[in-house]
Amino acid sequence: MNIFYIIIGVLLFVYIISVVIKGTFDVYESIFWLIGTIVILILSIFPNLIIWLAGLIGIEYAPSLLFLLVAVFLLFINFRNTQKIVNQKEKILSLEQDVSILKYEINNLKENEEKNE
């Protein structure tokens, strides 16, 4: 059992919970990070688990499995963030169009008022 990694896992877990409580981090997004910290804690408490999992999968060098897990986790997070960016761009485009239409209508109303005066 490696105390250093257990402390890091606990601190990360507490930090994620605190930023969710403060409202600066989305609850739904925090779930993935909390799962990551729980994995860190489990692997810290049971270090032979990674060796067993690596053997089960057929990976000869157990630390390679850690790098694989981290890479998959980061790719997943990156993919989700890319999805969010695309959705935000679509919403921004729709808002830009709405604002343009409203500006056009305001200008038409001002012109009509000037003509009526």
N, C-alpha and C positions, 0 to 999 in steps of 0.2 A: 504494500500500500504506500503510495507516494503522497505525503502530506501536502507538498507544494501544489500539486495538481488538484487536490481536493479543495484547498483554500481558493485557488483560482476559480474552480467550478462554482463554489458557494458564492464567492464575491460577484461573479458574473450573473448568477441566478438572482441574487439580491438586487443588483443594479438593474437588471431587466424589469423585475417586478416594480422597483421604485419609479422608473421612467414611465411605466404603464400607469401607475397610480397617479403620477403627476399629470398625465394626459399628453405627454410629449411623444408617445410611441403607441401605435395602434395595437389593440389587444390581439387581433387576428394575426398580425405580423409577428408579434412577440411569441406566439406559439412555436414557430419554427426555431427561434433562438433559444427558447426554453428547452425544447427537445434536444438541441445541440448541447446545452449545458448539462442536461441530465445524462447524455451519452458520455460527456467528459467525466462526470462524477462516477458513473458506473465503471468506466474503464480505469479510473484512478483507484477505485476501491478494489476492483478485481482485475489486476493487470494481466493475469493469465488468460482472461477472456479473449483478448485480441489475438493471442497466439492460437487459441482453440478455434476462433472464427476464421483466421487465416488458413489454418489447416483444413477446416471444413470446406472452404471455398477453393482451396488448392493453391493458395499463395504461399510460396516458400519462405519469404522474408516478411515476418509479421508487421514491422513498421510500414511496409509498403501499403498494407491495408488501411492504416491510418491516413496516409496521404490520399489514397483512393476515396475514402469516406469524406475527407475534407474537400477534395476536388468536386465530388458529386454534390455535396451540400452547397458549396459556393456557386456551382453552375445552376443549381435549382433556384437559389436566391436571386442570381443574376437574371434568370429567365423570368421569374415573377416580377422583378423590377422593370424589365423591358416591357412586359405586358402592361404594367401600370403606366409607364411612360406613353405607350401608344394610346391607351384609353384617355389619358390626360390631354394628349395632343388633339384627339378627336373632340373632346369637350371644349377645348380652347377654340378650335376652329368654329364649332357651332356657336359659341359665345361671340366670337368676332363677327360672324354673320348676323346674329341677332342685334348686336350693337350698331352695325352698319345700317340695317333696316330701320332701327329706331332713329338714328341720326337723319336718315333720308326722310322719314315721316315728320320729324321735328322741323326740318328745313322746309318741307312742303307746307306745314301748318303756319310757319312764320311768314312764308311768301303769301299765303292766302290772307293772313291778317293784314299784311302791308297793302295788299291790293284792295281790301275792304275799307281801309282807312281813308 
